[in-house]
Structure formats: structure tokens, C-alpha cells
């Protein structure tokens, strides 16, 4: 027997985001409450956010920096691990 009880959760979101998400879930036969419950269950199941959370700007910055360093190494401008021996 499940002794859990439902509670109300209240939070603020952008109105347009809410409308767009509601339309998507409605097309899937879901309402926002059910979709959010599914999100919570999946969060519990995976032990974290159930999708990749990344900062694409940071990734682009890091990628650009790595490319610059690699180019510098290839041009002999930065020491490589072999240079230390």
C-alpha cells in the first residue's frame, strides 16, 4: 500500500515557455502536472538531472582555447611533455 500523499508545488516560469510546453505535452496526451511528475520520477531514477546540462558558451570557449594551444604546440610555440625530458 502506498502511503505517500500528493502535495502542491508552486513556482514561477516564463509565461510563453509554459504555454509552449503545455502545447507539446498536450499533443502527447499529458498535462504539465503529469509531465513534471514524470520529470521528478526520472530525476530520482537516474540520481540527477535526467538530461545533459551544459554551458554551450563555455564549451565553445574551452574548445577554442584547446585549438589555440594545439596550434601553438604544432608551431613549436608551447612546450610539449617531450620537451621536458
PDB file of N, CA, C and O in Angstrom:
ATOM      1  N   UNK A   1       0.842  -1.187   0.000  1.00  0.00           N
ATOM      2  CA  UNK A   1       0.000   0.000   0.000  1.00  0.00           C
ATOM      3  C   UNK A   1       0.881   1.242   0.000  1.00  0.00           C
ATOM      4  O   UNK A   1       1.815   1.345   0.795  1.00  0.00           O
ATOM      5  N   UNK A   2       0.593   2.162  -0.869  1.00  0.00           N
ATOM      6  CA  UNK A   2       1.360   3.399  -0.997  1.00  0.00           C
ATOM      7  C   UNK A   2       0.818   4.431  -0.018  1.00  0.00           C
ATOM      8  O   UNK A   2      -0.324   4.873  -0.144  1.00  0.00           O
ATOM      9  N   UNK A   3       1.640   4.815   0.961  1.00  0.00           N
ATOM     10  CA  UNK A   3       1.213   5.787   1.971  1.00  0.00           C
ATOM     11  C   UNK A   3       1.595   7.216   1.615  1.00  0.00           C
ATOM     12  O   UNK A   3       1.397   8.125   2.420  1.00  0.00           O
ATOM     13  N   UNK A   4       2.141   7.428   0.418  1.00  0.00           N
ATOM     14  CA  UNK A   4       2.537   8.784   0.045  1.00  0.00           C
ATOM     15  C   UNK A   4       1.303   9.611  -0.271  1.00  0.00           C
ATOM     16  O   UNK A   4       0.269   9.092  -0.692  1.00  0.00           O
ATOM     17  N   UNK A   5       1.442  10.908  -0.058  1.00  0.00           N
ATOM     18  CA  UNK A   5       0.326  11.796  -0.394  1.00  0.00           C
ATOM     19  C   UNK A   5       0.827  12.861  -1.346  1.00  0.00           C
ATOM     20  O   UNK A   5       2.006  13.215  -1.339  1.00  0.00           O
ATOM     21  N   UNK A   6      -0.059  13.355  -2.146  1.00  0.00           N
ATOM     22  CA  UNK A   6       0.293  14.396  -3.104  1.00  0.00           C
ATOM     23  C   UNK A   6       0.326  15.747  -2.415  1.00  0.00           C
ATOM     24  O   UNK A   6      -0.478  16.030  -1.527  1.00  0.00           O
ATOM     25  N   UNK A   7       1.270  16.578  -2.838  1.00  0.00           N
ATOM     26  CA  UNK A   7       1.359  17.944  -2.332  1.00  0.00           C
ATOM     27  C   UNK A   7       1.343  18.893  -3.522  1.00  0.00           C
ATOM     28  O   UNK A   7       1.608  18.487  -4.653  1.00  0.00           O
ATOM     29  N   UNK A   8       1.039  20.127  -3.267  1.00  0.00           N
ATOM     30  CA  UNK A   8       1.065  21.148  -4.314  1.00  0.00           C
ATOM     31  C   UNK A   8       2.441  21.798  -4.339  1.00  0.00           C
ATOM     32  O   UNK A   8       3.020  22.084  -3.291  1.00  0.00           O
ATOM     33  N   UNK A   9       2.956  22.026  -5.529  1.00  0.00           N
ATOM     34  CA  UNK A   9       4.221  22.733  -5.711  1.00  0.00           C
ATOM     35  C   UNK A   9       3.928  23.969  -6.545  1.00  0.00           C
ATOM     36  O   UNK A   9       3.215  23.904  -7.546  1.00  0.00           O
ATOM     37  N   UNK A  10       4.479  25.084  -6.123  1.00  0.00           N
ATOM     38  CA  UNK A  10       4.259  26.329  -6.853  1.00  0.00           C
ATOM     39  C   UNK A  10       5.607  26.943  -7.206  1.00  0.00           C
ATOM     40  O   UNK A  10       6.485  27.061  -6.351  1.00  0.00           O
ATOM     41  N   UNK A  11       5.770  27.330  -8.458  1.00  0.00           N
ATOM     42  CA  UNK A  11       6.988  28.015  -8.884  1.00  0.00           C
ATOM     43  C   UNK A  11       6.669  28.895 -10.073  1.00  0.00           C
ATOM     44  O   UNK A  11       5.636  28.733 -10.722  1.00  0.00           O
ATOM     45  N   UNK A  12       7.555  29.821 -10.352  1.00  0.00           N
ATOM     46  CA  UNK A  12       7.338  30.775 -11.435  1.00  0.00           C
ATOM     47  C   UNK A  12       8.156  30.378 -12.659  1.00  0.00           C
ATOM     48  O   UNK A  12       9.315  29.975 -12.558  1.00  0.00           O
ATOM     49  N   UNK A  13       7.517  30.506 -13.813  1.00  0.00           N
ATOM     50  CA  UNK A  13       8.190  30.265 -15.086  1.00  0.00           C
ATOM     51  C   UNK A  13       7.736  31.327 -16.073  1.00  0.00           C
ATOM     52  O   UNK A  13       6.722  31.993 -15.868  1.00  0.00           O
ATOM     53  N   UNK A  14       8.489  31.470 -17.129  1.00  0.00           N
ATOM     54  CA  UNK A  14       8.125  32.391 -18.194  1.00  0.00           C
ATOM     55  C   UNK A  14       6.799  31.940 -18.808  1.00  0.00           C
ATOM     56  O   UNK A  14       6.617  30.761 -19.110  1.00  0.00           O
ATOM     57  N   UNK A  15       5.876  32.886 -18.990  1.00  0.00           N
ATOM     58  CA  UNK A  15       4.536  32.552 -19.479  1.00  0.00           C
ATOM     59  C   UNK A  15       4.572  31.881 -20.852  1.00  0.00           C
ATOM     60  O   UNK A  15       3.859  30.906 -21.089  1.00  0.00           O
ATOM     61  N   UNK A  16       5.402  32.403 -21.750  1.00  0.00           N
ATOM     62  CA  UNK A  16       5.483  31.824 -23.091  1.00  0.00           C
ATOM     63  C   UNK A  16       6.059  30.407 -23.036  1.00  0.00           C
ATOM     64  O   UNK A  16       5.592  29.519 -23.749  1.00  0.00           O
ATOM     65  N   UNK A  17       7.069  30.196 -22.193  1.00  0.00           N
ATOM     66  CA  UNK A  17       7.639  28.854 -22.042  1.00  0.00           C
ATOM     67  C   UNK A  17       6.575  27.879 -21.546  1.00  0.00           C
ATOM     68  O   UNK A  17       6.478  26.753 -22.033  1.00  0.00           O
ATOM     69  N   UNK A  18       5.780  28.323 -20.573  1.00  0.00           N
ATOM     70  CA  UNK A  18       4.722  27.468 -20.026  1.00  0.00           C
ATOM     71  C   UNK A  18       3.719  27.102 -21.114  1.00  0.00           C
ATOM     72  O   UNK A  18       3.330  25.941 -21.242  1.00  0.00           O
ATOM     73  N   UNK A  19       3.304  28.088 -21.892  1.00  0.00           N
ATOM     74  CA  UNK A  19       2.324  27.833 -22.956  1.00  0.00           C
ATOM     75  C   UNK A  19       2.871  26.855 -23.989  1.00  0.00           C
ATOM     76  O   UNK A  19       2.186  25.920 -24.403  1.00  0.00           O
ATOM     77  N   UNK A  20       4.123  27.085 -24.399  1.00  0.00           N
ATOM     78  CA  UNK A  20       4.718  26.209 -25.413  1.00  0.00           C
ATOM     79  C   UNK A  20       4.871  24.779 -24.891  1.00  0.00           C
ATOM     80  O   UNK A  20       4.569  23.817 -25.599  1.00  0.00           O
ATOM     81  N   UNK A  21       5.336  24.649 -23.661  1.00  0.00           N
ATOM     82  CA  UNK A  21       5.492  23.316 -23.074  1.00  0.00           C
ATOM     83  C   UNK A  21       4.134  22.634 -22.929  1.00  0.00           C
ATOM     84  O   UNK A  21       4.002  21.443 -23.213  1.00  0.00           O
ATOM     85  N   UNK A  22       3.131  23.383 -22.489  1.00  0.00           N
ATOM     86  CA  UNK A  22       1.792  22.816 -22.324  1.00  0.00           C
ATOM     87  C   UNK A  22       1.261  22.285 -23.655  1.00  0.00           C
ATOM     88  O   UNK A  22       0.636  21.226 -23.694  1.00  0.00           O
ATOM     89  N   UNK A  23       1.506  23.013 -24.739  1.00  0.00           N
ATOM     90  CA  UNK A  23       1.059  22.559 -26.061  1.00  0.00           C
ATOM     91  C   UNK A  23       1.765  21.266 -26.471  1.00  0.00           C
ATOM     92  O   UNK A  23       1.144  20.356 -27.020  1.00  0.00           O
ATOM     93  N   UNK A  24       3.048  21.197 -26.204  1.00  0.00           N
ATOM     94  CA  UNK A  24       3.813  19.992 -26.537  1.00  0.00           C
ATOM     95  C   UNK A  24       3.288  18.800 -25.748  1.00  0.00           C
ATOM     96  O   UNK A  24       3.031  17.738 -26.314  1.00  0.00           O
ATOM     97  N   UNK A  25       3.131  18.980 -24.439  1.00  0.00           N
ATOM     98  CA  UNK A  25       2.651  17.880 -23.604  1.00  0.00           C
ATOM     99  C   UNK A  25       1.214  17.506 -23.938  1.00  0.00           C
ATOM    100  O   UNK A  25       0.851  16.330 -23.893  1.00  0.00           O
ATOM    101  N   UNK A  26       0.399  18.494 -24.270  1.00  0.00           N
ATOM    102  CA  UNK A  26      -0.985  18.217 -24.663  1.00  0.00           C
ATOM    103  C   UNK A  26      -1.008  17.326 -25.904  1.00  0.00           C
ATOM    104  O   UNK A  26      -1.816  16.402 -25.998  1.00  0.00           O
ATOM    105  N   UNK A  27      -0.117  17.611 -26.853  1.00  0.00           N
ATOM    106  CA  UNK A  27      -0.032  16.788 -28.061  1.00  0.00           C
ATOM    107  C   UNK A  27       0.382  15.356 -27.727  1.00  0.00           C
ATOM    108  O   UNK A  27       0.078  14.424 -28.472  1.00  0.00           O
ATOM    109  N   UNK A  28       1.071  15.191 -26.613  1.00  0.00           N
ATOM    110  CA  UNK A  28       1.489  13.859 -26.161  1.00  0.00           C
ATOM    111  C   UNK A  28       0.465  13.214 -25.237  1.00  0.00           C
ATOM    112  O   UNK A  28       0.665  12.099 -24.756  1.00  0.00           O
ATOM    113  N   UNK A  29      -0.639  13.926 -24.991  1.00  0.00           N
ATOM    114  CA  UNK A  29      -1.680  13.405 -24.110  1.00  0.00           C
ATOM    115  C   UNK A  29      -1.387  13.609 -22.637  1.00  0.00           C
ATOM    116  O   UNK A  29      -1.929  12.899 -21.790  1.00  0.00           O
ATOM    117  N   UNK A  30      -0.534  14.574 -22.322  1.00  0.00           N
ATOM    118  CA  UNK A  30      -0.145  14.842 -20.934  1.00  0.00           C
ATOM    119  C   UNK A  30      -0.499  16.271 -20.557  1.00  0.00           C
ATOM    120  O   UNK A  30      -0.654  17.137 -21.418  1.00  0.00           O
ATOM    121  N   UNK A  31      -0.623  16.504 -19.258  1.00  0.00           N
ATOM    122  CA  UNK A  31      -0.727  17.881 -18.776  1.00  0.00           C
ATOM    123  C   UNK A  31       0.582  18.227 -18.075  1.00  0.00           C
ATOM    124  O   UNK A  31       1.431  17.359 -17.877  1.00  0.00           O
ATOM    125  N   UNK A  32       0.743  19.491 -17.702  1.00  0.00           N
ATOM    126  CA  UNK A  32       2.005  19.919 -17.079  1.00  0.00           C
ATOM    127  C   UNK A  32       2.265  19.204 -15.761  1.00  0.00           C
ATOM    128  O   UNK A  32       3.412  18.885 -15.446  1.00  0.00           O
ATOM    129  N   UNK A  33       1.227  18.953 -14.998  1.00  0.00           N
ATOM    130  CA  UNK A  33       1.396  18.275 -13.717  1.00  0.00           C
ATOM    131  C   UNK A  33       1.963  16.870 -13.916  1.00  0.00           C
ATOM    132  O   UNK A  33       2.895  16.467 -13.221  1.00  0.00           O
ATOM    133  N   UNK A  34       1.404  16.138 -14.855  1.00  0.00           N
ATOM    134  CA  UNK A  34       1.888  14.789 -15.141  1.00  0.00           C
ATOM    135  C   UNK A  34       3.308  14.829 -15.692  1.00  0.00           C
ATOM    136  O   UNK A  34       4.147  14.011 -15.314  1.00  0.00           O
ATOM    137  N   UNK A  35       3.579  15.777 -16.584  1.00  0.00           N
ATOM    138  CA  UNK A  35       4.918  15.905 -17.157  1.00  0.00           C
ATOM    139  C   UNK A  35       5.945  16.212 -16.067  1.00  0.00           C
ATOM    140  O   UNK A  35       7.041  15.651 -16.070  1.00  0.00           O
ATOM    141  N   UNK A  36       5.596  17.098 -15.141  1.00  0.00           N
ATOM    142  CA  UNK A  36       6.526  17.433 -14.064  1.00  0.00           C
ATOM    143  C   UNK A  36       6.729  16.233 -13.146  1.00  0.00           C
ATOM    144  O   UNK A  36       7.845  15.987 -12.688  1.00  0.00           O
ATOM    145  N   UNK A  37       5.669  15.488 -12.873  1.00  0.00           N
ATOM    146  CA  UNK A  37       5.803  14.275 -12.058  1.00  0.00           C
ATOM    147  C   UNK A  37       6.729  13.271 -12.739  1.00  0.00           C
ATOM    148  O   UNK A  37       7.539  12.619 -12.080  1.00  0.00           O
ATOM    149  N   UNK A  38       6.607  13.152 -14.058  1.00  0.00           N
ATOM    150  CA  UNK A  38       7.496  12.263 -14.808  1.00  0.00           C
ATOM    151  C   UNK A  38       8.944  12.732 -14.695  1.00  0.00           C
ATOM    152  O   UNK A  38       9.855  11.919 -14.536  1.00  0.00           O
ATOM    153  N   UNK A  39       9.154  14.047 -14.779  1.00  0.00           N
ATOM    154  CA  UNK A  39      10.495  14.615 -14.627  1.00  0.00           C
ATOM    155  C   UNK A  39      11.071  14.263 -13.252  1.00  0.00           C
ATOM    156  O   UNK A  39      12.228  13.854 -13.148  1.00  0.00           O
ATOM    157  N   UNK A  40      10.261  14.424 -12.198  1.00  0.00           N
ATOM    158  CA  UNK A  40      10.732  14.106 -10.849  1.00  0.00           C
ATOM    159  C   UNK A  40      11.071  12.622 -10.713  1.00  0.00           C
ATOM    160  O   UNK A  40      12.104  12.273 -10.142  1.00  0.00           O
ATOM    161  N   UNK A  41      10.213  11.754 -11.231  1.00  0.00           N
ATOM    162  CA  UNK A  41      10.462  10.308 -11.143  1.00  0.00           C
ATOM    163  C   UNK A  41      11.751   9.938 -11.879  1.00  0.00           C
ATOM    164  O   UNK A  41      12.537   9.126 -11.392  1.00  0.00           O
ATOM    165  N   UNK A  42      11.960  10.525 -13.031  1.00  0.00           N
ATOM    166  CA  UNK A  42      13.169  10.231 -13.804  1.00  0.00           C
ATOM    167  C   UNK A  42      14.411  10.773 -13.099  1.00  0.00           C
ATOM    168  O   UNK A  42      15.464  10.135 -13.113  1.00  0.00           O
ATOM    169  N   UNK A  43      14.287  11.946 -12.484  1.00  0.00           N
ATOM    170  CA  UNK A  43      15.389  12.520 -11.708  1.00  0.00           C
ATOM    171  C   UNK A  43      15.808  11.557 -10.604  1.00  0.00           C
ATOM    172  O   UNK A  43      16.997  11.325 -10.385  1.00  0.00           O
ATOM    173  N   UNK A  44      14.822  11.002  -9.916  1.00  0.00           N
ATOM    174  CA  UNK A  44      15.093  10.045  -8.839  1.00  0.00           C
ATOM    175  C   UNK A  44      15.732   8.780  -9.407  1.00  0.00           C
ATOM    176  O   UNK A  44      16.689   8.254  -8.840  1.00  0.00           O
ATOM    177  N   UNK A  45      15.201   8.295 -10.526  1.00  0.00           N
ATOM    178  CA  UNK A  45      15.700   7.049 -11.121  1.00  0.00           C
ATOM    179  C   UNK A  45      17.159   7.150 -11.551  1.00  0.00           C
ATOM    180  O   UNK A  45      17.920   6.197 -11.383  1.00  0.00           O
ATOM    181  N   UNK A  46      17.556   8.296 -12.104  1.00  0.00           N
ATOM    182  CA  UNK A  46      18.934   8.433 -12.593  1.00  0.00           C
ATOM    183  C   UNK A  46      19.856   9.078 -11.566  1.00  0.00           C
ATOM    184  O   UNK A  46      21.070   9.120 -11.763  1.00  0.00           O
ATOM    185  N   UNK A  47      19.296   9.577 -10.482  1.00  0.00           N
ATOM    186  CA  UNK A  47      20.112  10.191  -9.438  1.00  0.00           C
ATOM    187  C   UNK A  47      20.665  11.543  -9.821  1.00  0.00           C
ATOM    188  O   UNK A  47      21.734  11.935  -9.352  1.00  0.00           O
ATOM    189  N   UNK A  48      19.954  12.256 -10.662  1.00  0.00           N
ATOM    190  CA  UNK A  48      20.399  13.583 -11.093  1.00  0.00           C
ATOM    191  C   UNK A  48      19.476  14.128 -12.158  1.00  0.00           C
ATOM    192  O   UNK A  48      18.393  13.595 -12.400  1.00  0.00           O
ATOM    193  N   UNK A  49      19.917  15.186 -12.783  1.00  0.00           N
ATOM    194  CA  UNK A  49      19.124  15.793 -13.849  1.00  0.00           C
ATOM    195  C   UNK A  49      19.044  14.777 -14.995  1.00  0.00           C
ATOM    196  O   UNK A  49      20.076  14.263 -15.426  1.00  0.00           O
ATOM    197  N   UNK A  50      17.847  14.482 -15.491  1.00  0.00           N
ATOM    198  CA  UNK A  50      17.696  13.402 -16.470  1.00  0.00           C
ATOM    199  C   UNK A  50      18.040  13.781 -17.913  1.00  0.00           C
ATOM    200  O   UNK A  50      17.538  13.165 -18.853  1.00  0.00           O
ATOM    201  N   UNK A  51      18.873  14.766 -18.084  1.00  0.00           N
ATOM    202  CA  UNK A  51      19.369  15.149 -19.401  1.00  0.00           C
ATOM    203  C   UNK A  51      20.673  15.895 -19.194  1.00  0.00           C
ATOM    204  O   UNK A  51      20.968  16.349 -18.088  1.00  0.00           O
ATOM    205  N   UNK A  52      21.452  16.022 -20.254  1.00  0.00           N
ATOM    206  CA  UNK A  52      22.734  16.712 -20.148  1.00  0.00           C
ATOM    207  C   UNK A  52      22.519  18.194 -19.877  1.00  0.00           C
ATOM    208  O   UNK A  52      21.723  18.855 -20.544  1.00  0.00           O
ATOM    209  N   UNK A  53      23.232  18.694 -18.900  1.00  0.00           N
ATOM    210  CA  UNK A  53      23.205  20.123 -18.590  1.00  0.00           C
ATOM    211  C   UNK A  53      24.590  20.650 -18.913  1.00  0.00           C
ATOM    212  O   UNK A  53      25.570  20.311 -18.249  1.00  0.00           O
ATOM    213  N   UNK A  54      24.660  21.479 -19.936  1.00  0.00           N
ATOM    214  CA  UNK A  54      25.946  22.007 -20.360  1.00  0.00           C
ATOM    215  C   UNK A  54      25.833  23.496 -20.610  1.00  0.00           C
ATOM    216  O   UNK A  54      24.748  24.033 -20.830  1.00  0.00           O
ATOM    217  N   UNK A  55      26.958  24.132 -20.571  1.00  0.00           N
ATOM    218  CA  UNK A  55      27.029  25.542 -20.912  1.00  0.00           C
ATOM    219  C   UNK A  55      27.706  25.607 -22.267  1.00  0.00           C
ATOM    220  O   UNK A  55      28.932  25.555 -22.354  1.00  0.00           O
ATOM    221  N   UNK A  56      26.914  25.721 -23.324  1.00  0.00           N
ATOM    222  CA  UNK A  56      27.489  25.661 -24.664  1.00  0.00           C
ATOM    223  C   UNK A  56      28.473  26.795 -24.907  1.00  0.00           C
ATOM    224  O   UNK A  56      29.450  26.613 -25.634  1.00  0.00           O
ATOM    225  N   UNK A  57      28.238  27.968 -24.312  1.00  0.00           N
ATOM    226  CA  UNK A  57      29.191  29.066 -24.465  1.00  0.00           C
ATOM    227  C   UNK A  57      30.535  28.690 -23.863  1.00  0.00           C
ATOM    228  O   UNK A  57      31.582  28.960 -24.451  1.00  0.00           O
ATOM    229  N   UNK A  58      30.506  28.066 -22.688  1.00  0.00           N
ATOM    230  CA  UNK A  58      31.734  27.638 -22.030  1.00  0.00           C
ATOM    231  C   UNK A  58      32.422  26.566 -22.863  1.00  0.00           C
ATOM    232  O   UNK A  58      33.641  26.596 -23.032  1.00  0.00           O
ATOM    233  N   UNK A  59      31.655  25.632 -23.379  1.00  0.00           N
ATOM    234  CA  UNK A  59      32.246  24.584 -24.204  1.00  0.00           C
ATOM    235  C   UNK A  59      32.921  25.174 -25.430  1.00  0.00           C
ATOM    236  O   UNK A  59      34.019  24.755 -25.798  1.00  0.00           O
ATOM    237  N   UNK A  60      32.271  26.146 -26.066  1.00  0.00           N
ATOM    238  CA  UNK A  60      32.868  26.772 -27.246  1.00  0.00           C
ATOM    239  C   UNK A  60      34.157  27.503 -26.868  1.00  0.00           C
ATOM    240  O   UNK A  60      35.138  27.455 -27.609  1.00  0.00           O
ATOM    241  N   UNK A  61      34.154  28.175 -25.726  1.00  0.00           N
ATOM    242  CA  UNK A  61      35.341  28.892 -25.261  1.00  0.00           C
ATOM    243  C   UNK A  61      36.475  27.912 -24.979  1.00  0.00           C
ATOM    244  O   UNK A  61      37.616  28.138 -25.383  1.00  0.00           O
ATOM    245  N   UNK A  62      36.149  26.814 -24.277  1.00  0.00           N
ATOM    246  CA  UNK A  62      37.168  25.816 -23.966  1.00  0.00           C
ATOM    247  C   UNK A  62      37.702  25.164 -25.233  1.00  0.00           C
ATOM    248  O   UNK A  62      38.907  24.945 -25.362  1.00  0.00           O
ATOM    249  N   UNK A  63      36.819  24.857 -26.158  1.00  0.00           N
ATOM    250  CA  UNK A  63      37.236  24.246 -27.419  1.00  0.00           C
ATOM    251  C   UNK A  63      38.155  25.184 -28.192  1.00  0.00           C
ATOM    252  O   UNK A  63      39.169  24.750 -28.739  1.00  0.00           O
ATOM    253  N   UNK A  64      37.808  26.454 -28.238  1.00  0.00           N
ATOM    254  CA  UNK A  64      38.638  27.437 -28.942  1.00  0.00           C
ATOM    255  C   UNK A  64      40.012  27.533 -28.288  1.00  0.00           C
ATOM    256  O   UNK A  64      41.026  27.595 -28.984  1.00  0.00           O
ATOM    257  N   UNK A  65      40.054  27.547 -26.958  1.00  0.00           N
ATOM    258  CA  UNK A  65      41.331  27.634 -26.244  1.00  0.00           C
ATOM    259  C   UNK A  65      42.183  26.394 -26.516  1.00  0.00           C
ATOM    260  O   UNK A  65      43.390  26.505 -26.730  1.00  0.00           O
ATOM    261  N   UNK A  66      41.561  25.220 -26.506  1.00  0.00           N
ATOM    262  CA  UNK A  66      42.304  23.992 -26.783  1.00  0.00           C
ATOM    263  C   UNK A  66      42.846  23.979 -28.209  1.00  0.00           C
ATOM    264  O   UNK A  66      43.969  23.535 -28.448  1.00  0.00           O
ATOM    265  N   UNK A  67      42.048  24.466 -29.150  1.00  0.00           N
ATOM    266  CA  UNK A  67      42.512  24.534 -30.540  1.00  0.00           C
ATOM    267  C   UNK A  67      43.701  25.477 -30.673  1.00  0.00           C
ATOM    268  O   UNK A  67      44.640  25.193 -31.417  1.00  0.00           O
ATOM    269  N   UNK A  68      43.664  26.604 -29.950  1.00  0.00           N
ATOM    270  CA  UNK A  68      44.780  27.554 -29.989  1.00  0.00           C
ATOM    271  C   UNK A  68      46.037  26.923 -29.406  1.00  0.00           C
ATOM    272  O   UNK A  68      47.128  27.075 -29.956  1.00  0.00           O
ATOM    273  N   UNK A  69      45.879  26.210 -28.285  1.00  0.00           N
ATOM    274  CA  UNK A  69      47.033  25.572 -27.663  1.00  0.00           C
ATOM    275  C   UNK A  69      47.614  24.490 -28.568  1.00  0.00           C
ATOM    276  O   UNK A  69      48.833  24.361 -28.686  1.00  0.00           O
ATOM    277  N   UNK A  70      46.743  23.716 -29.201  1.00  0.00           N
ATOM    278  CA  UNK A  70      47.207  22.674 -30.106  1.00  0.00           C
ATOM    279  C   UNK A  70      47.961  23.277 -31.289  1.00  0.00           C
ATOM    280  O   UNK A  70      49.006  22.765 -31.690  1.00  0.00           O
ATOM    281  N   UNK A  71      47.435  24.352 -31.837  1.00  0.00           N
ATOM    282  CA  UNK A  71      48.117  25.028 -32.951  1.00  0.00           C
ATOM    283  C   UNK A  71      49.469  25.558 -32.504  1.00  0.00           C
ATOM    284  O   UNK A  71      50.443  25.478 -33.252  1.00  0.00           O
ATOM    285  N   UNK A  72      49.542  26.102 -31.286  1.00  0.00           N
ATOM    286  CA  UNK A  72      50.809  26.623 -30.770  1.00  0.00           C
ATOM    287  C   UNK A  72      51.819  25.499 -30.595  1.00  0.00           C
ATOM    288  O   UNK A  72      52.997  25.667 -30.909  1.00  0.00           O
ATOM    289  N   UNK A  73      51.367  24.357 -30.097  1.00  0.00           N
ATOM    290  CA  UNK A  73      52.269  23.210 -29.932  1.00  0.00           C
ATOM    291  C   UNK A  73      52.787  22.761 -31.292  1.00  0.00           C
ATOM    292  O   UNK A  73      53.977  22.494 -31.456  1.00  0.00           O
ATOM    293  N   UNK A  74      51.890  22.681 -32.258  1.00  0.00           N
ATOM    294  CA  UNK A  74      52.293  22.254 -33.607  1.00  0.00           C
ATOM    295  C   UNK A  74      53.284  23.230 -34.234  1.00  0.00           C
ATOM    296  O   UNK A  74      54.135  22.830 -35.028  1.00  0.00           O
ATOM    297  N   UNK A  75      53.175  24.498 -33.881  1.00  0.00           N
ATOM    298  CA  UNK A  75      54.085  25.520 -34.410  1.00  0.00           C
ATOM    299  C   UNK A  75      55.330  25.681 -33.553  1.00  0.00           C
ATOM    300  O   UNK A  75      56.154  26.558 -33.811  1.00  0.00           O
ATOM    301  N   UNK A  76      55.473  24.829 -32.520  1.00  0.00           N
ATOM    302  CA  UNK A  76      56.634  24.884 -31.662  1.00  0.00           C
ATOM    303  C   UNK A  76      56.642  26.046 -30.691  1.00  0.00           C
ATOM    304  O   UNK A  76      57.695  26.410 -30.169  1.00  0.00           O
ATOM    305  N   UNK A  77      55.484  26.630 -30.441  1.00  0.00           N
ATOM    306  CA  UNK A  77      55.417  27.796 -29.563  1.00  0.00           C
ATOM    307  C   UNK A  77      55.180  27.438 -28.096  1.00  0.00           C
ATOM    308  O   UNK A  77      55.436  28.261 -27.217  1.00  0.00           O
ATOM    309  N   UNK A  78      54.704  26.242 -27.820  1.00  0.00           N
ATOM    310  CA  UNK A  78      54.481  25.809 -26.441  1.00  0.00           C
ATOM    311  C   UNK A  78      55.255  24.522 -26.209  1.00  0.00           C
ATOM    312  O   UNK A  78      55.376  23.699 -27.116  1.00  0.00           O
ATOM    313  N   UNK A  79      55.778  24.340 -25.002  1.00  0.00           N
ATOM    314  CA  UNK A  79      56.490  23.092 -24.726  1.00  0.00           C
ATOM    315  C   UNK A  79      55.516  21.919 -24.672  1.00  0.00           C
ATOM    316  O   UNK A  79      54.379  22.053 -24.221  1.00  0.00           O
ATOM    317  N   UNK A  80      55.983  20.781 -25.138  1.00  0.00           N
ATOM    318  CA  UNK A  80      55.209  19.544 -25.041  1.00  0.00           C
ATOM    319  C   UNK A  80      55.804  18.723 -23.914  1.00  0.00           C
ATOM    320  O   UNK A  80      56.892  19.046 -23.438  1.00  0.00           O
ATOM    321  N   UNK A  81      55.129  17.671 -23.469  1.00  0.00           N
ATOM    322  CA  UNK A  81      55.715  16.821 -22.426  1.00  0.00           C
ATOM    323  C   UNK A  81      57.075  16.259 -22.833  1.00  0.00           C
ATOM    324  O   UNK A  81      57.927  16.036 -21.973  1.00  0.00           O
ATOM    325  N   UNK A  82      57.295  16.026 -24.130  1.00  0.00           N
ATOM    326  CA  UNK A  82      58.582  15.510 -24.607  1.00  0.00           C
ATOM    327  C   UNK A  82      59.707  16.518 -24.410  1.00  0.00           C
ATOM    328  O   UNK A  82      60.861  16.128 -24.228  1.00  0.00           O
ATOM    329  N   UNK A  83      59.387  17.811 -24.443  1.00  0.00           N
ATOM    330  CA  UNK A  83      60.391  18.860 -24.276  1.00  0.00           C
ATOM    331  C   UNK A  83      60.945  18.905 -22.863  1.00  0.00           C
ATOM    332  O   UNK A  83      62.043  19.418 -22.643  1.00  0.00           O
ATOM    333  N   UNK A  84      60.199  18.373 -21.903  1.00  0.00           N
ATOM    334  CA  UNK A  84      60.618  18.447 -20.505  1.00  0.00           C
ATOM    335  C   UNK A  84      61.670  17.403 -20.177  1.00  0.00           C
ATOM    336  O   UNK A  84      62.314  17.502 -19.132  1.00  0.00           O
ATOM    337  N   UNK A  85      61.869  16.407 -21.030  1.00  0.00           N
ATOM    338  CA  UNK A  85      62.845  15.343 -20.757  1.00  0.00           C
ATOM    339  C   UNK A  85      64.199  15.681 -21.282  1.00  0.00           C
ATOM    340  O   UNK A  85      65.133  14.893 -21.134  1.00  0.00           O
TER     341      UNK A  85
END
